[in-house]
Amino acid sequence: MKVQFNQWNCQVVFGKYQNGETAIQLIDAEDGCPVATATVWIPNLKTDEIAVKDYSENSGMLKTLIDAGIVTEPHRHERSDYVSIPVCKLVKREASA
């Protein structure tokens, strides 16, 4: 699955954090270089939830993932240091061809 994030055309890559929860990265579709880590791990996420890194250099990530149908609108936010992290339902768990 491909998405447009800022000026990059990206391939969505699903992976796992060490604890087994879903992680999402965006890889440049042209040269294969990493563009962004789209998610962050926070404690107490439910099985169908994902925390989106939508701050700093990742500003706009939430909209990108919602528009692509990967996550829902956030149903809550969690504080981590100085940022509010949107927590969404994960709709797609892997990229389809």
Helices and strands as residue ranges (DSSP letters): E 2-5, E 8-16, E 22-28, E 34-37, E 39-40, E 49-52, G 56-58, H 61-67, E 76-80, E 83-89
